[in-house]
Amino acid sequence: SKFIANQLENHGYTAKLHVISNGVDEDFKLDRKEKPEELKDKFIITMVGRYSPEKRQDVLIDAIKKSKYSDKIQLILGGKGQCYEKYKEQSKDLKNPPIMQFFAKNDLANILSYTDLYVHSADAEIEAISCIEALACGNVPIIANSPKSATPQFALDERSLFEAGNSLDLAKKIDYWLEHEEERKHMEKEYAKSAEKYRLSHSIQLMEEMLHESIVENTK
């Protein structure tokens, strides 16, 4: 990511750097679907990532508790990890218990097709392919604006950023998007467009160009 490239340069790395995304699979695309019957009356917020301290799912859980629409929100936390029991305990007073499990690629793409908002609350992140996958599916994101994370680069404006670690600020951003459905629908298309440059096919092309350049430079 550009974030890591900057980190390397700031620490004295002088070789030429090529910024190439890990790439998003074609299965993740703008194809909005109806919510399952049991979730039709819910506002679905999804986050995907390891259940680990630096991913800060705890901030998201607290934000939902502080939201004006807490009773309407269904949280989906895709992943697994050491903080599973901690987050289960933290969530026990939510009206709608979070759905917490690891999802296969096809299942995740389906969930993202009916997700209302994607939140990425991590304090530290190298690139966050899971966030780009969500964008590709037309999810409007709310991203922690952490100086140790590459993910804020994907936000198209300040409405999709919140102060890292601040659950009240995140709750306000969630409520904004819940209250402005038409604007959210418009931005879903804009975010899907923004994710196209991170397609796996484009990353492969950049990799080929880098290798070609290296061959040319080393045969002079």
C-alpha positions as CSV (number, residue, x, y, z in Angstrom):
1,S,0.0,0.0,0.0
2,K,1.0,3.6,-0.4
3,F,1.0,3.8,3.4
4,I,3.7,1.2,3.8
5,A,5.7,2.7,0.9
6,N,5.7,6.0,2.8
7,Q,6.7,4.2,6.0
8,L,9.7,2.6,4.3
9,E,10.8,6.0,2.8
10,N,10.4,7.7,6.1
11,H,12.7,5.1,7.6
12,G,15.5,5.5,5.1
13,Y,14.6,2.9,2.4
14,T,16.1,4.2,-0.8
15,A,15.3,1.5,-3.5
16,K,12.5,2.2,-6.0
17,L,9.1,1.2,-4.6
18,H,6.1,-0.1,-6.5
19,V,2.7,0.2,-4.9
20,I,0.6,-2.8,-5.9
21,S,-2.6,-3.8,-4.1
22,N,-3.1,-7.5,-3.0
23,G,-6.1,-7.2,-5.3
24,V,-9.9,-7.8,-5.1
25,D,-11.5,-10.8,-6.6
26,E,-14.2,-10.4,-9.3
27,D,-16.7,-12.2,-7.0
28,F,-16.9,-8.9,-5.0
29,K,-18.9,-6.6,-7.2
30,L,-21.9,-4.2,-7.1
31,D,-24.9,-6.5,-7.0
32,R,-27.2,-5.3,-4.3
33,K,-29.6,-8.0,-3.0
34,E,-32.6,-8.2,-0.7
35,K,-31.9,-8.9,2.9
36,P,-32.9,-12.3,4.3
37,E,-36.4,-12.4,5.7
38,E,-35.1,-12.5,9.4
39,L,-33.1,-9.3,8.8
40,K,-35.5,-7.3,6.6
41,D,-36.3,-4.8,9.3
42,K,-32.6,-4.4,10.5
43,F,-29.9,-1.9,9.6
44,I,-27.0,-4.2,8.9
45,I,-23.5,-3.1,9.8
46,T,-20.6,-5.4,8.8
47,M,-17.0,-5.6,9.7
48,V,-14.5,-8.2,8.7
49,G,-11.2,-8.9,10.4
50,R,-9.4,-11.0,13.0
51,Y,-10.8,-10.7,16.5
52,S,-7.7,-9.1,17.9
53,P,-6.9,-6.0,20.0
54,E,-5.6,-3.9,17.1
55,K,-8.7,-4.4,15.0
56,R,-10.8,-2.6,17.6
57,Q,-14.2,-4.4,17.2
58,D,-14.8,-3.2,20.8
59,V,-15.0,0.4,19.5
60,L,-17.7,-0.6,17.0
61,I,-19.7,-2.6,19.6
62,D,-19.7,0.4,21.9
63,A,-20.7,2.8,19.1
64,I,-23.7,0.7,18.3
65,K,-24.7,0.9,22.0
66,K,-24.5,4.7,21.7
67,S,-26.4,5.0,18.4
68,K,-29.9,6.5,18.4
69,Y,-30.9,3.5,16.4
70,S,-29.2,0.7,18.4
71,D,-32.4,-1.3,18.6
72,K,-32.6,-1.5,14.7
73,I,-28.9,-2.4,14.1
74,Q,-27.8,-5.9,13.3
75,L,-24.0,-6.2,13.6
76,I,-22.1,-8.9,11.6
77,L,-18.5,-9.5,12.6
78,G,-16.8,-11.8,10.1
79,G,-13.7,-13.4,11.4
80,K,-12.2,-15.4,14.3
81,G,-9.5,-14.9,16.9
82,Q,-8.5,-14.5,20.5
83,C,-11.1,-11.8,21.4
84,Y,-14.1,-13.9,20.5
85,E,-15.3,-14.4,24.1
86,K,-14.5,-10.8,25.0
87,Y,-16.6,-9.4,22.3
88,K,-19.5,-11.9,23.0
89,E,-19.5,-10.7,26.6
90,Q,-19.3,-7.0,25.6
91,S,-22.3,-7.5,23.2
92,K,-24.6,-9.3,25.6
93,D,-26.7,-6.2,26.3
94,L,-27.3,-5.3,22.6
95,K,-30.9,-5.9,21.6
96,N,-29.7,-7.8,18.5
97,P,-26.8,-10.2,19.4
98,P,-24.0,-9.8,16.8
99,I,-23.5,-12.6,14.2
100,M,-19.9,-13.6,14.8
101,Q,-18.3,-16.3,12.6
102,F,-15.8,-16.8,9.9
103,F,-17.4,-16.7,6.4
104,A,-16.2,-18.4,3.2
105,K,-15.7,-16.0,0.2
106,N,-19.0,-16.7,-1.5
107,D,-21.0,-16.3,1.8
108,L,-19.1,-13.0,2.6
109,A,-19.8,-11.6,-0.9
110,N,-23.5,-12.4,-0.3
111,I,-23.5,-10.7,3.1
112,L,-21.9,-7.6,1.6
113,S,-24.5,-7.4,-1.1
114,Y,-27.1,-6.5,1.5
115,T,-25.0,-4.8,4.1
116,D,-26.0,-1.1,4.8
117,L,-22.7,0.1,6.2
118,Y,-19.2,-1.3,6.4
119,V,-17.2,-0.2,9.4
120,H,-13.4,-0.6,9.7
121,S,-12.3,0.4,13.2
122,A,-8.8,-1.0,13.2
123,D,-6.0,1.1,14.7
124,A,-3.3,-0.7,12.6
125,E,-3.7,-2.0,9.1
126,I,-1.3,-2.6,6.2
127,E,-4.0,-2.5,3.4
128,A,-7.3,-4.0,4.5
129,I,-8.4,-6.0,1.5
130,S,-11.6,-6.8,3.4
131,C,-12.5,-3.1,3.3
132,I,-11.8,-2.9,-0.4
133,E,-14.0,-5.9,-1.0
134,A,-16.8,-4.2,0.8
135,L,-16.4,-1.0,-1.3
136,A,-16.4,-3.2,-4.5
137,C,-19.8,-4.5,-3.3
138,G,-21.1,-1.0,-3.0
139,N,-20.8,-0.6,0.8
140,V,-20.4,2.9,2.2
141,P,-17.5,2.6,4.8
142,I,-16.8,4.3,8.0
143,I,-13.1,4.0,8.7
144,A,-10.9,4.8,11.7
145,N,-8.7,7.7,10.8
146,S,-5.6,6.1,12.5
147,P,-2.1,7.2,11.6
148,K,-1.0,3.6,11.8
149,S,-3.5,2.4,9.2
150,A,-3.5,2.4,5.4
151,T,-7.3,2.1,5.3
152,P,-8.3,5.9,5.6
153,Q,-7.0,6.4,2.0
154,F,-10.2,4.6,0.8
155,A,-12.6,7.2,2.3
156,L,-14.0,9.6,-0.4
157,D,-14.9,12.3,2.2
158,E,-14.9,13.0,5.9
159,R,-18.3,11.4,6.4
160,S,-16.6,8.1,6.0
161,L,-13.9,8.8,8.6
162,F,-14.1,8.8,12.4
163,E,-11.6,9.5,15.2
164,A,-9.8,6.3,15.9
165,G,-10.8,4.8,19.2
166,N,-13.7,7.2,19.7
167,S,-16.9,5.2,19.8
168,L,-19.1,8.3,20.2
169,D,-17.7,9.8,17.0
170,L,-18.3,6.5,15.2
171,A,-21.9,6.4,16.6
172,K,-22.5,9.9,15.2
173,K,-21.3,8.8,11.7
174,I,-23.4,5.7,11.8
175,D,-26.5,7.7,12.7
176,Y,-25.7,10.2,9.9
177,W,-25.7,7.5,7.3
178,L,-28.8,5.8,8.7
179,E,-30.7,9.1,8.5
180,H,-29.6,10.0,5.0
181,E,-30.6,6.9,3.0
182,E,-30.7,8.7,-0.4
183,E,-27.2,10.1,0.0
184,R,-26.0,6.6,1.1
185,K,-27.5,5.0,-2.0
186,H,-25.7,7.6,-4.2
187,M,-22.4,7.0,-2.4
188,E,-22.7,3.2,-2.7
189,K,-22.2,3.6,-6.5
190,E,-19.3,6.0,-6.0
191,Y,-17.5,3.7,-3.6
192,A,-18.0,0.7,-6.0
193,K,-16.4,2.8,-8.8
194,S,-13.5,3.7,-6.5
195,A,-12.7,0.1,-5.8
196,E,-12.2,-0.8,-9.5
197,K,-8.5,0.3,-9.5
198,Y,-7.8,-2.4,-6.8
199,R,-9.0,-5.3,-8.9
200,L,-6.8,-8.4,-9.0
201,S,-6.5,-8.1,-12.7
202,H,-5.1,-4.6,-12.4
203,S,-2.6,-5.7,-9.7
204,I,-1.4,-8.5,-12.0
205,Q,-0.8,-6.0,-14.8
206,L,1.2,-3.7,-12.4
207,M,3.2,-6.7,-11.3
208,E,4.0,-7.7,-14.9
209,E,5.1,-4.1,-15.6
210,M,7.4,-4.0,-12.5
211,L,9.0,-7.3,-13.6
212,H,9.5,-6.1,-17.1
213,E,11.1,-2.9,-15.8
214,S,13.4,-4.8,-13.6
215,I,14.5,-7.1,-16.5
216,V,15.2,-4.1,-18.7
217,E,17.2,-2.3,-16.0
218,N,19.3,-5.3,-15.3
219,T,20.1,-6.1,-18.9
220,K,21.5,-2.7,-19.8
